[in-house]
Amino acid sequence: MPIRRPSDKLIVDGQPASWLGANFWSRTGGPLMWRNYDPGVVREELRVLAEHGLRQTRSFFYWPDFHPEPGRIDTDKVELFRDFLDAHAELGMSSIPTFIVGHMSGENWDPPWRGGIEHDLYADVWLVSRQAWFIERMVAALHQHPAVAGWLISNEMPIYGRRRGQQQAPTRDVTSWATLMVQAVRAGGGTQPVSLGDGAWGIEVTGEDNGFSVRETGELVDFVGPHVYRMETDQIRQHLASAFLCELAWVAGKPVILEEFGLSSDFVSVTNQGHYYRQQLHNSLLAGATGWIAWNNTDYDNLSGQDPYRHHPFEMHFGITTNTGQPKQPLRELHDFATVLAEVDFPHTERTDADAALVVTSYLERDYPIATAADRSLAFRTLRQAYVAAREASLPVALSREEDGLARDDQQGAALYLLPCVRQLLAPTWAQLGQLAAAGATVYLSFCSGEQSFHRAFWHAGLDEMFGVEHELAYGLINPIVEDTVELRFTEDFGSIAAGEVLSFEVGGNEHSRAFLPVTPRGAKVVAVDAHGRPALLRHSAGPLAGAGQTVLCTYPLEYLASARAQVNPEPTHRIYDALARVAGVSRELVVADPRVFTDTLAHADGRRFGWFVSQHADEVTVHPETSLGLLPLGTDKPVPSITLPPYGVRVVELVEGHHG
């Protein structure tokens, strides 16, 4: 039974909804806009956004201005904010106000009465009560305004809430604080969706513990909002940055809104600004994101002498418009994206199910005894590289978290389970994977020894039996990969890979991880060998009964080797994933042979289906998809046999029965 890929929407007034907008500070003052509020300028700024299809802003109660004394709110500022909301309503727009705005654009801003960092934002009872009081009063004043779409508790609280010595607060303090803040919204009369504004940087998403558990706080909020500004060494990994984090953010079980993403035009050429926005928008949509709020609405060339722009000058140019209100390339991309959302009626679509599962080890999110932060980092990077390879293989995957159980009573399991360099799983999970294989699934595992010497090994007590081999490891030692390129020569046909084909993989990593697994087949069949004739890919029947599946073992850490290199993608792991999909009988609606063109599908509630093609080519490219369905480009009435994409371009088609080619 296929696995559901979540893409739930916010429900507003009983209907699914999607947000598309920009984080907003007026060019009259940036964070100090409420001291220099100009209703005419604000309306002009909003008009430009609305004309380009944006319908939401995320707005901010700059905390020092709105809460100048512990027991007093500046009511004049509240009235200015009310006018700000009126301006939205005049244009058919709405806003998501943010309460605790103590961090912004590279600087922390305390209200003068806080008394310094020794007064802990999460655990100081008096300070926590002041935050809750502020939130409740602000909600009470504004919650009935029709332009309020939702609420956010903070802006990037993990940065603002750090303790002396840059220490993070413990999760129990953070979750307790978050509980009280959400309760304050409800106590003030707010019924709109609420979230934390923390960036979704918690351990379940990033592998790094910042005190904010996305899983725990998911029980408190109505949506989760990743903030994504990653720097990468590989273009395809960069183009999938938001998508991968959105996939992981679904651990909360709530709709995922890409709450912040963007770029400073000081860092990026005009052409590449457009490519970046286009890729983040469409790839994150295909990863289940249901809303997008760009950072941010305008440039601030006129504020170069004002902090934070004085000491972070590149922060002046994150705008999607210039400081005179002229659209920049990112806004044009947002406008094009808004058009696509409207044409497919996005709020009434959902992702199609997947026959393949990418297994997420619980070691990514749990601090087990002996396990380390380095283990979590390795798990994150190899999982991300596998996600890249799956996209290159036109292989839709669902993330299957060990913490939640790989298969439940209502979800019998996937046809294919991918374990990319997964060296750590719980013992019962290894047993469950064996059972899934015996029940008909294909289970793929690539060996990885880890990046450090401490317990440098593969943590699976039943490797030999499960994969039909006898390993030849020596205690405390690795078998080093000495070449700069690993070659796999296929000795028999394997899915889409013919016997005699050779795949070459560039090698990265350190002295601990550049290692292979020496094995002797004990029931497994060798599918590919390395340049020295040693088994490199083996398949093994999972049982004698009809309908039994198989296990597939790769003795080289292919995903890890790629993750450790710059500008490596696409690399040949996608060929193995495509072959695995065919061997496992995975159902795929759209397949292209070109790894630089991603495909995926959405299903509409009325039965229509839509296909996406997302190019990673710097030049125009034409692809001929492998599909049984007709391809009807949006806005046309004639199916086409091929799809032509501009550089880093996107094309969306309706998939129609009986019109193939």
C-alpha positions, -999 to 999 in steps of 0.1 A, spaced: 0 0 0 15 34 -10 25 58 18 8 91 21 29 122 15 14 150 36 4 183 21 -25 194 44 -36 230 41 -47 254 67 -85 254 72 -99 289 72 -137 293 75 -141 257 68 -121 258 35 -85 248 27 -63 279 23 -29 288 11 -8 318 19 15 337 -5 31 369 6 60 387 21 75 396 54 69 433 58 87 463 72 80 496 56 108 514 38 101 544 61 120 527 90 125 490 88 121 477 124 115 513 135 87 518 110 62 525 138 81 556 148 80 568 113 47 554 101 34 568 68 -1 554 59 3 566 23 37 549 18 24 517 34 -6 516 11 16 521 -19 40 493 -7 10 469 -3 -5 479 -36 26 467 -55 25 434 -37 -12 429 -44 -7 437 -81 18 408 -83 -6 382 -67 5 384 -31 -23 383 -5 -5 381 28 21 399 48 39 388 80 40 418 102 58 426 135 51 443 168 86 456 174 88 447 211 106 478 225 81 501 208 49 483 215 57 473 251 77 502 265 70 494 302 63 461 319 27 469 325 20 493 296 13 489 259 17 519 236 -19 523 225 -8 549 198 13 522 182 -17 498 184 -38 523 165 -11 526 138 -11 489 135 -49 490 132 -45 514 102 -19 490 88 -46 462 89 -72 485 74 -48 491 45 -47 453 40 -84 450 40 -87 477 14 -67 456 -10 -82 422 -1 -51 413 18 -44 399 53 -15 398 77 1 375 103 13 397 132 43 386 152 45 393 190 79 389 206 101 407 181 134 409 200 156 396 172 156 411 137 181 410 108 212 403 127 206 421 160 187 415 192 165 443 205 154 442 242 127 464 257 145 487 281 129 471 312 141 435 306 172 440 326 197 421 306 203 385 295 203 372 330 165 375 330 157 343 311 130 346 284 119 310 290 123 304 327 122 338 346 86 336 358 81 374 359 95 378 324 74 349 310 43 365 325 51 399 309 54 382 275 21 364 280 4 396 292 17 415 262 4 388 238 -30 385 254 -35 423 254 -24 427 217 -47 399 206 -76 413 226 -71 446 208 -69 433 173 -83 398 169 -116 409 155 -100 428 126 -109 409 94 -73 414 80 -57 392 108 -50 359 91 -30 343 119 -5 349 147 32 342 153 46 341 188 81 353 180 107 360 154 135 334 155 133 329 192 162 304 192 185 333 184 169 358 207 164 334 236 200 321 240 214 322 275 247 336 287 276 319 269 253 313 239 237 283 256 204 270 244 175 265 268 164 229 276 135 216 257 112 214 287 117 251 294 110 260 257 79 238 254 65 252 286 71 287 275 55 280 241 25 264 258 19 296 278 23 319 249 -2 300 227 -26 299 256 -22 337 259 -34 340 222 -65 320 230 -71 339 262 -71 371 243 -98 358 220 -77 348 190 -92 320 170 -69 324 140 -41 299 132 -11 303 155 26 292 153 58 300 170 80 318 144 110 299 156 122 289 121 115 251 126 152 246 133 147 219 159 166 187 162 140 167 142 145 189 112 182 198 113 198 173 136 209 202 159 193 206 193 183 242 199 157 235 226 128 238 202 113 203 195 93 205 163 76 173 173 66 185 208 56 220 198 36 206 169 10 196 194 5 233 203 5 250 169 -17 251 138 12 252 113 50 250 112 71 277 96 106 268 83 130 297 78 156 288 51 187 306 42 212 278 37 246 282 21 256 251 1 285 238 -20 263 221 -47 237 238 -69 212 210 -69 214 206 -31 208 244 -29 178 243 -52 163 216 -30 172 233 3 138 245 12 121 214 -1 141 190 20 136 210 52 98 212 45 97 174 41 114 170 75 91 197 91 61 175 86 73 156 117 50 181 135 19 167 117 7 202 109 6 222 76 40 236 66 43 272 56 77 284 42 76 313 66 109 329 56 132 324 26 149 348 2 182 364 -7 201 396 -6 207 410 -41 241 420 -29 250 383 -29 233 372 -62 230 383 -98 197 394 -111 193 363 -133 202 340 -105 178 357 -81 150 346 -104 164 310 -107 167 307 -69 132 319 -61 117 298 -89 134 267 -76 126 272 -39 90 279 -46 82 250 -69 104 224 -53 90 232 -18 55 230 -32 63 195 -44 77 188 -9 44 196 7 47 233 16 13 249 15 23 286 19 52 309 12 62 342 28 93 357 12 118 378 31 111 406 25 89 433 9 114 461 2 150 474 1 162 500 26 189 520 8 176 551 27 184 535 61 221 528 57 229 547 89 204 529 110 210 496 128 209 467 118 216 480 83 246 500 94 265 469 105 248 444 82 246 464 50 236 434 29 203 433 49 192 464 31 187 444 -1 166 414 7 136 432 -8 114 419 -35 110 456 -45 135 484 -45 133 512 -19 113 532 -45 88 504 -49 100 490 -83 95 452 -86 127 431 -85 132 397 -101 120 378 -70 86 396 -71 82 387 -108 88 350 -99 63 352 -71 38 367 -95 43 338 -120 40 313 -91 8 329 -80 -6 324 -115 3 287 -114 -13 283 -79 -45 298 -93 -45 277 -125 -43 244 -106 -66 256 -78 -38 248 -53 -58 248 -21 -78 218 -33 -48 197 -44 -27 172 -25 5 153 -32 1 118 -47 11 88 -26 45 73 -29 55 36 -33 90 44 -20 101 54 15 132 72 26 139 60 61 148 86 87 167 71 116 155 81 151 192 89 158 186 121 139 162 134 166 170 114 198 199 118 221 206 81 228 233 71 251 268 71 234 253 86 202 267 121 193 259 153 175 283 141 148 261 111 143 231 133 138 250 155 113 260 125 93 224 112 92 211 146 80 237 150 52 233 114 38 195 116 40 196 149 21 219 135 -6 196 105 -10 166 129 -13 185 146 -41 192 113 -59 156 103 -56 144 135 -72 170 130 -100 156 95 -105 119 108 -109 112 87 -78 87 103 -54 96 93 -18 78 96 15 99 102 46 93 73 69 105 81 104 118 53 126 104 72 156 69 68 143 72 32 131 80 24 95 46 8 88 13 11 108 -19 -9 108 -35 16 84 -5 18 62 10 -15 52 42 -3 39 60 8 8 73 -13 -21 108 1 -16 127 12 15 158 33 10 184 33 39 212 56 26 243 51 47 221 44 77 245 29 102 223 34 133 188 21 138 172 5 169 174 -33 170 136 -37 166 136 -16 135 162 -38 118 139 -67 126 109 -49 112 127 -42 80 134 -78 76 97 -85 81 88 -60 55 112 -76 30 97 -110 38 63 -95 31 73 -84 -4 92 -51 0 126 -43 -14 150 -30 13 181 -12 1 210 -3 24 244 13 17 272 7 41 288 35 61 314 33 88 308 68 102 330 99 104 347 94 138 367 68 155 344 63 185 324 31 178 334 34 142 313 5 128 280 -5 114 254 -8 143 235 -38 129 238 -71 147 221 -91 119 237 -78 87 249 -111 74 216 -129 78 194 -101 65 215 -95 33 228 -130 26 265 -122 31 294 -128 55 313 -96 63 351 -96 67 356 -66 89 385 -66 114 379 -50 148 388 -13 150 399 -11 114 384 2 82 389 -10 47 400 23 30 389 35 -4 422 46 -18 410 57 -52 395 91 -59 368 74 -80 348 43 -72 337 22 -102 308 -2 -101 306 -27 -130 273 -45 -133 277 -82 -139 240 -87 -147 210 -67 -157 195 -48 -128 163 -29 -135 173 -1 -160 210 -9 -157 223 -33 -183 250 -59 -176 284 -45 -185 275 -9 -176 300 9 -154 290 37 -130 317 60 -116 314 78 -82 337 106 -70 350 100 -35 347 124 -6 350 121 32 377 117 58 400 89 71 371 72 90 344 74 63 362 66 31 357 30 36 339 0 20 325 -32 34 343 -64 24 318 -93 21 315 -129 8 281 -138 -6 263 -164 15 231 -167 -5 231 -132 -20 237 -127 -57 263 -103 -68 249 -76 -91 279 -53 -94 316 -55 -85 341 -28 -79 373 -21 -100 390 -49 -80 363 -75 -86 350 -73 -51 312 -75 -45 298 -39 -46 260 -45 -50 242 -76 -39 206 -87 -39 192 -114 -16 157 -131 -15 140 -124 18 123 -158 20 113 -189 2 76 -181 1 58 -167 -30 55 -129 -27 87 -125 -6 107 -94 -14 144 -89 -13 172 -70 3 198 -51 -16 232 -42 -1 257 -17 -15 291 -21 1 301 15 -7 287 46 11 276 62 -22 253 88 -7 279 98 19 307 101 -7 286 125 -27 274 145 3 311 152 11 318 168 -22 311 201 -38 293 206 -72 289 168 -74 252 165 -85 239 149 -105 260 118 -97 252 82 -106 233 71 -74 201 82 -92 207 53 -117 207 28 -89 176 44 -74 158 42 -107 169 6 -111 157 -2 -75 123 14 -83 119 -9 -114 130 -40 -95 107 -32 -66 77 -25 -89 73 11 -78 45 29 -95 56 63 -111 34 85 -133 61 107 -148 97 95 -154 124 113 -174 158 99 -182 175 132 -176 185 136 -139 186 173 -143 148 174 -148 127 167 -117 91 155 -120 63 150 -96 25 151 -95 -4 167 -75 -40 154 -74 -70 177 -73 -101 170 -53 -122 169 -85 -100 141 -100 -77 161 -122 -40 154 -119 -11 178 -126 25 171 -134 55 193 -127 88 195 -146 116 214 -129 149 219 -148 183 220 -133 199 228 -167 216 262 -173 204 260 -209 171 252 -226 163 214 -226 136 192 -241 125 159 -224 103 131 -236 86 117 -204 80 80 -199 42 80 -190 9 64 -200 -8 98 -197 -12 127 -221 6 160 -212 -16 190 -215 3 223 -208 -17 247 -186 -37 271 -207 -37 249 -238 -61 223 -252 -37 201 -271 -15 173 -256 22 173 -264 47 145 -266 76 164 -251 83 193 -227 107 221 -234 121 240 -204 140 273 -203 172 275 -181 163 264 -146 127 266 -158 94 250 -146 65 237 -167 32 224 -153 8 202 -173 -25 185 -167 -22 147 -170 -50 134 -191 -61 98 -199 -63 85 -234 -41 112 -250 -6 98 -246 17 117 -270 
